Amino acid sequence: MARPYLVGDWVVYTREKYSPSPGPRAKNVSPALHGELYSYEVDKYWAVREVRNQQELVLETRRGKVHSVPIRDSRLRKPSLWERLFYSNRFPSSKIQSNQQSNDRNDQHSSSSDALPES
């Protein structure tokens, strides 16, 4: 059995797109019936932000967008060693874990400072 996804893990999600001009990272490109658009796939390099009941992942992009994806989605996979080494700049930074830790610290700090009397 594969290792479960954890918060902060990098993932690759293959997204299907449609446009009149596919970009350089497009793969499996095929024209539409009337030739106006192309359908293609693009690998998206995201990070796990949250795991919900081992059934669903909340994923975050480099720019902070959030997507919810079933864990068993066939378009979701863990990155290969090659992708981890050469495409590391395409994944979100490790701020996901540090943001959660700092939020936890802020919550603890604010609850302790609430108990102080006002001067």
Z-matrix of the N, CA and C atoms (Angstrom, degrees):
N
C 1 1.453
C 2 1.525 1 109.43
N 3 1.304 2 116.43 1 139.87
C 4 1.460 3 121.41 2 -178.49
C 5 1.530 4 110.25 3 -72.90
N 6 1.308 5 115.23 4 152.97
C 7 1.462 6 121.37 5 177.93
C 8 1.536 7 108.93 6 -63.25
N 9 1.318 8 118.03 7 135.86
C 10 1.466 9 119.65 8 -179.84
C 11 1.535 10 110.88 9 -67.24
N 12 1.303 11 115.38 10 160.11
C 13 1.458 12 120.62 11 177.67
C 14 1.528 13 109.39 12 -76.16
N 15 1.314 14 115.26 13 139.73
C 16 1.460 15 121.97 14 177.84
C 17 1.523 16 109.02 15 -121.46
N 18 1.320 17 116.54 16 157.38
C 19 1.463 18 121.35 17 177.44
C 20 1.523 19 108.44 18 -59.00
N 21 1.318 20 116.36 19 131.15
C 22 1.457 21 122.02 20 -179.81
C 23 1.520 22 113.50 21 96.92
N 24 1.344 23 118.00 22 -14.51
C 25 1.468 24 120.46 23 178.31
C 26 1.519 25 110.56 24 -63.61
N 27 1.312 26 115.86 25 142.95
C 28 1.460 27 120.77 26 173.35
C 29 1.516 28 109.24 27 -84.25
N 30 1.335 29 116.05 28 142.67
C 31 1.457 30 121.60 29 176.73
C 32 1.523 31 109.01 30 -136.53
N 33 1.326 32 114.84 31 158.82
C 34 1.461 33 121.19 32 174.27
C 35 1.525 34 106.47 33 -116.55
N 36 1.310 35 116.18 34 126.57
C 37 1.456 36 122.03 35 178.60
C 38 1.522 37 107.81 36 -117.79
N 39 1.327 38 117.04 37 123.37
C 40 1.463 39 121.60 38 179.70
C 41 1.516 40 108.14 39 -88.77
N 42 1.314 41 115.55 40 115.06
C 43 1.459 42 121.74 41 -175.49
C 44 1.518 43 110.38 42 -106.53
N 45 1.320 44 116.88 43 135.58
C 46 1.465 45 121.41 44 176.18
C 47 1.521 46 108.69 45 -87.20
N 48 1.327 47 115.51 46 134.22
C 49 1.462 48 120.45 47 -178.06
C 50 1.524 49 110.15 48 -133.61
N 51 1.325 50 115.09 49 163.62
C 52 1.466 51 123.03 50 177.78
C 53 1.519 52 108.45 51 -136.75
N 54 1.319 53 116.91 52 132.00
C 55 1.466 54 120.40 53 176.19
C 56 1.521 55 109.42 54 -165.64
N 57 1.335 56 116.84 55 165.21
C 58 1.469 57 119.85 56 178.27
C 59 1.529 58 112.96 57 -73.14
N 60 1.341 59 116.92 58 -20.08
C 61 1.469 60 118.73 59 179.67
C 62 1.533 61 110.17 60 -143.34
N 63 1.326 62 117.75 61 102.55
C 64 1.472 63 120.82 62 179.33
C 65 1.525 64 111.40 63 -64.40
N 66 1.305 65 115.93 64 147.75
C 67 1.460 66 121.54 65 179.98
C 68 1.523 67 111.92 66 -80.36
N 69 1.326 68 116.86 67 178.13
C 70 1.463 69 121.45 68 -176.94
C 71 1.532 70 114.30 69 -67.12
N 72 1.334 71 118.10 70 -22.25
C 73 1.466 72 120.65 71 179.74
C 74 1.529 73 112.62 72 -90.89
N 75 1.319 74 117.71 73 4.24
C 76 1.470 75 121.60 74 -178.89
C 77 1.521 76 110.76 75 -69.33
N 78 1.332 77 115.02 76 143.01
C 79 1.463 78 120.31 77 174.98
C 80 1.525 79 107.89 78 -136.65
N 81 1.332 80 116.15 79 162.11
C 82 1.466 81 122.18 80 -176.81
C 83 1.531 82 111.46 81 53.37
N 84 1.319 83 116.10 82 48.45
C 85 1.460 84 122.54 83 -177.48
C 86 1.526 85 109.51 84 -77.79
N 87 1.342 86 115.65 85 131.79
C 88 1.468 87 119.70 86 174.94
C 89 1.528 88 108.93 87 -143.95
N 90 1.349 89 117.35 88 140.20
C 91 1.468 90 120.23 89 -178.73
C 92 1.526 91 111.40 90 -76.26
N 93 1.324 92 115.29 91 153.28
C 94 1.461 93 120.98 92 174.12
C 95 1.522 94 108.75 93 -72.85
N 96 1.323 95 116.46 94 169.17
C 97 1.470 96 120.89 95 -175.96
C 98 1.526 97 112.97 96 -56.21
N 99 1.303 98 117.54 97 -43.12
C 100 1.463 99 120.75 98 -177.42
C 101 1.530 100 112.60 99 -96.73
N 102 1.300 101 117.64 100 5.34
C 103 1.452 102 121.81 101 173.21
C 104 1.509 103 116.78 102 76.13
N 105 1.340 104 118.53 103 11.57
C 106 1.455 105 120.30 104 -178.69
C 107 1.524 106 112.48 105 -84.30
N 108 1.309 107 116.55 106 -31.21
C 109 1.465 108 121.70 107 -178.22
C 110 1.520 109 110.22 108 -129.45
N 111 1.322 110 114.47 109 165.26
C 112 1.454 111 121.90 110 173.08
C 113 1.523 112 108.09 111 -120.54
N 114 1.301 113 116.39 112 143.35
C 115 1.462 114 120.03 113 169.48
C 116 1.520 115 106.41 114 -105.19
N 117 1.316 116 115.70 115 142.48
C 118 1.461 117 120.28 116 -176.76
C 119 1.521 118 109.20 117 -160.95
N 120 1.303 119 115.69 118 171.80
C 121 1.459 120 122.14 119 178.12
C 122 1.519 121 109.86 120 -118.27
N 123 1.324 122 114.93 121 146.75
C 124 1.457 123 121.52 122 177.71
C 125 1.527 124 107.47 123 -135.10
N 126 1.313 125 117.04 124 134.08
C 127 1.455 126 120.94 125 175.67
C 128 1.519 127 109.39 126 -79.94
N 129 1.323 128 114.83 127 129.41
C 130 1.465 129 121.72 128 177.84
C 131 1.523 130 107.83 129 -108.64
N 132 1.299 131 116.33 130 134.70
C 133 1.456 132 122.49 131 -175.09
C 134 1.523 133 108.43 132 -106.89
N 135 1.331 134 115.53 133 102.58
C 136 1.456 135 122.21 134 -173.73
C 137 1.521 136 110.75 135 -121.55
N 138 1.324 137 115.70 136 174.37
C 139 1.471 138 121.94 137 177.30
C 140 1.521 139 109.37 138 -126.70
N 141 1.322 140 115.92 139 149.45
C 142 1.461 141 121.34 140 178.91
C 143 1.521 142 108.61 141 -75.44
N 144 1.315 143 115.73 142 123.57
C 145 1.456 144 121.49 143 178.63
C 146 1.528 145 110.88 144 -97.65
N 147 1.346 146 115.33 145 -33.43
C 148 1.465 147 120.07 146 -177.41
C 149 1.525 148 108.66 147 -157.47
N 150 1.329 149 116.64 148 145.94
C 151 1.456 150 122.86 149 174.01
C 152 1.517 151 106.70 150 -113.84
N 153 1.340 152 116.39 151 121.92
C 154 1.466 153 120.90 152 -177.55
C 155 1.526 154 110.21 153 -106.69
N 156 1.318 155 116.88 154 110.13
C 157 1.473 156 123.79 155 175.00
C 158 1.519 157 113.84 156 51.84
N 159 1.302 158 118.10 157 31.46
C 160 1.470 159 123.12 158 -178.65
C 161 1.533 160 111.75 159 51.35
N 162 1.326 161 117.71 160 24.95
C 163 1.459 162 122.66 161 179.44
C 164 1.525 163 112.08 162 -120.30
N 165 1.319 164 116.14 163 -26.28
C 166 1.454 165 120.55 164 -172.59
C 167 1.524 166 109.64 165 -142.62
N 168 1.327 167 115.18 166 143.59
C 169 1.465 168 120.97 167 176.06
C 170 1.519 169 109.28 168 -112.28
N 171 1.301 170 115.77 169 139.93
C 172 1.457 171 121.60 170 169.47
C 173 1.516 172 104.85 171 -102.16
N 174 1.335 173 115.66 172 118.72
C 175 1.463 174 121.63 173 -174.78
C 176 1.519 175 109.97 174 -110.42
N 177 1.329 176 115.96 175 148.51
C 178 1.463 177 121.41 176 -179.37
C 179 1.517 178 109.99 177 -122.64
N 180 1.333 179 115.34 178 137.71
C 181 1.458 180 121.69 179 178.08
C 182 1.521 181 109.73 180 -87.27
N 183 1.334 182 116.04 181 174.48
C 184 1.470 183 120.09 182 177.25
C 185 1.515 184 112.01 183 -61.03
N 186 1.312 185 117.09 184 -31.84
C 187 1.463 186 120.78 185 -176.78
C 188 1.519 187 113.40 186 -93.37
N 189 1.338 188 116.44 187 6.07
C 190 1.460 189 119.87 188 174.52
C 191 1.515 190 115.97 189 94.59
N 192 1.331 191 118.59 190 1.11
C 193 1.462 192 119.61 191 176.00
C 194 1.520 193 108.83 192 -69.16
N 195 1.335 194 115.61 193 151.24
C 196 1.455 195 120.79 194 -176.83
C 197 1.531 196 109.35 195 -120.53
N 198 1.328 197 116.12 196 135.18
C 199 1.463 198 122.85 197 178.70
C 200 1.518 199 108.63 198 -129.80
N 201 1.330 200 116.16 199 142.61
C 202 1.454 201 121.80 200 177.75
C 203 1.530 202 108.16 201 -108.69
N 204 1.345 203 116.68 202 127.90
C 205 1.464 204 121.76 203 -173.07
C 206 1.532 205 108.72 204 -137.40
N 207 1.348 206 117.55 205 136.14
C 208 1.470 207 118.70 206 174.70
C 209 1.527 208 110.40 207 -63.48
N 210 1.321 209 116.81 208 142.43
C 211 1.466 210 121.34 209 -178.47
C 212 1.522 211 111.15 210 -60.10
N 213 1.316 212 118.32 211 -33.97
C 214 1.460 213 122.18 212 -175.65
C 215 1.540 214 113.33 213 -89.05
N 216 1.321 215 117.62 214 11.49
C 217 1.470 216 121.32 215 178.16
C 218 1.529 217 109.38 216 -62.00
N 219 1.318 218 116.55 217 127.28
C 220 1.471 219 120.48 218 -176.77
C 221 1.531 220 112.62 219 -68.38
N 222 1.325 221 117.74 220 -15.48
C 223 1.470 222 120.86 221 179.35
C 224 1.519 223 112.46 222 -87.36
N 225 1.331 224 116.88 223 -2.83
C 226 1.461 225 122.98 224 -179.02
C 227 1.526 226 109.35 225 -101.65
N 228 1.322 227 115.59 226 133.32
C 229 1.468 228 119.16 227 177.90
C 230 1.522 229 109.44 228 -153.89
N 231 1.326 230 114.37 229 165.86
C 232 1.461 231 119.94 230 174.81
C 233 1.527 232 108.33 231 -83.95
N 234 1.311 233 118.22 232 146.77
C 235 1.469 234 120.16 233 -178.50
C 236 1.531 235 111.35 234 -70.19
N 237 1.320 236 114.33 235 148.20
C 238 1.468 237 119.64 236 175.33
C 239 1.523 238 108.77 237 -74.49
N 240 1.306 239 115.57 238 166.88
C 241 1.464 240 120.31 239 177.43
C 242 1.528 241 110.04 240 -58.10
N 243 1.318 242 116.31 241 -41.48
C 244 1.464 243 122.10 242 178.19
C 245 1.535 244 110.76 243 -56.74
N 246 1.323 245 116.67 244 -48.27
C 247 1.469 246 120.77 245 -179.70
C 248 1.525 247 111.21 246 -65.02
N 249 1.315 248 116.93 247 -38.92
C 250 1.464 249 120.06 248 179.42
C 251 1.527 250 111.16 249 -63.42
N 252 1.324 251 116.04 250 -37.83
C 253 1.471 252 119.64 251 -178.68
C 254 1.525 253 113.02 252 -78.20
N 255 1.319 254 116.24 253 -49.53
C 256 1.470 255 119.80 254 -170.93
C 257 1.520 256 114.50 255 -91.68
N 258 1.333 257 117.68 256 -20.06
C 259 1.463 258 120.10 257 -179.40
C 260 1.521 259 112.20 258 -115.55
N 261 1.319 260 117.72 259 22.56
C 262 1.466 261 120.32 260 -176.96
C 263 1.530 262 112.10 261 -59.45
N 264 1.324 263 117.38 262 -27.82
C 265 1.470 264 120.40 263 179.65
C 266 1.526 265 112.20 264 -72.96
N 267 1.328 266 118.23 265 -13.92
C 268 1.467 267 121.42 266 179.14
C 269 1.519 268 112.40 267 -86.10
N 270 1.324 269 117.40 268 -15.84
C 271 1.453 270 121.38 269 178.89
C 272 1.518 271 109.08 270 -85.74
N 273 1.354 272 116.64 271 154.76
C 274 1.463 273 118.30 272 173.88
C 275 1.520 274 109.91 273 -61.84
N 276 1.321 275 116.37 274 152.86
C 277 1.463 276 119.64 275 178.09
C 278 1.522 277 109.10 276 -67.42
N 279 1.291 278 116.58 277 171.84
C 280 1.464 279 120.55 278 -177.66
C 281 1.519 280 111.93 279 -78.15
N 282 1.319 281 117.83 280 19.76
C 283 1.462 282 121.27 281 -178.94
C 284 1.524 283 112.55 282 -68.38
N 285 1.328 284 118.38 283 -15.68
C 286 1.465 285 120.40 284 -178.80
C 287 1.523 286 109.77 285 -61.08
N 288 1.325 287 117.02 286 -50.68
C 289 1.455 288 120.08 287 179.67
C 290 1.523 289 110.67 288 -68.08
N 291 1.326 290 117.57 289 -41.76
C 292 1.460 291 119.85 290 -177.93
C 293 1.523 292 110.52 291 -67.55
N 294 1.343 293 119.00 292 -34.53
C 295 1.461 294 121.45 293 176.94
C 296 1.526 295 110.58 294 -64.35
N 297 1.331 296 116.55 295 -43.03
C 298 1.460 297 119.26 296 179.72
C 299 1.527 298 110.53 297 -65.28
N 300 1.331 299 116.80 298 -40.59
C 301 1.456 300 119.92 299 179.76
C 302 1.521 301 110.96 300 -66.48
N 303 1.340 302 117.59 301 -40.66
C 304 1.461 303 119.81 302 179.95
C 305 1.528 304 110.75 303 -69.84
N 306 1.349 305 117.48 304 -34.24
C 307 1.461 306 120.06 305 175.89
C 308 1.525 307 110.07 306 -64.31
N 309 1.330 308 116.98 307 -40.73
C 310 1.457 309 120.71 308 177.41
C 311 1.532 310 110.29 309 -62.10
N 312 1.347 311 116.13 310 -43.90
C 313 1.465 312 120.33 311 179.18
C 314 1.523 313 110.37 312 -64.10
N 315 1.342 314 117.42 313 -41.58
C 316 1.463 315 120.49 314 179.50
C 317 1.516 316 111.12 315 -63.44
N 318 1.344 317 116.91 316 -39.40
C 319 1.456 318 120.53 317 178.89
C 320 1.530 319 109.91 318 -63.58
N 321 1.334 320 117.07 319 -42.87
C 322 1.452 321 120.80 320 178.95
C 323 1.524 322 110.47 321 -65.35
N 324 1.343 323 116.04 322 -41.86
C 325 1.464 324 120.78 323 -178.72
C 326 1.528 325 110.85 324 -65.82
N 327 1.329 326 117.33 325 -43.97
C 328 1.462 327 120.27 326 -177.71
C 329 1.522 328 110.83 327 -68.35
N 330 1.333 329 117.97 328 -35.39
C 331 1.460 330 119.02 329 179.12
C 332 1.524 331 110.93 330 -69.82
N 333 1.333 332 118.17 331 -34.01
C 334 1.462 333 120.44 332 178.12
C 335 1.520 334 110.95 333 -75.08
N 336 1.325 335 118.40 334 -33.02
C 337 1.454 336 120.31 335 -179.96
C 338 1.531 337 111.38 336 -77.73
N 339 1.339 338 117.22 337 -20.39
C 340 1.465 339 120.30 338 176.53
C 341 1.527 340 111.34 339 -67.76
N 342 1.332 341 115.71 340 -26.56
C 343 1.459 342 119.92 341 -177.33
C 344 1.521 343 112.02 342 -78.79
N 345 1.321 344 119.03 343 -14.28
C 346 1.472 345 122.07 344 -179.09
C 347 1.517 346 110.61 345 -74.34
N 348 1.323 347 117.61 346 139.27
C 349 1.473 348 119.11 347 176.86
C 350 1.513 349 110.70 348 -72.23
N 351 1.316 350 115.05 349 150.97
C 352 1.467 351 119.94 350 179.81
C 353 1.511 352 109.59 351 -77.20
N 354 1.345 353 117.73 352 147.74
C 355 1.460 354 121.25 353 179.13
C 356 1.498 355 110.56 354 -100.55
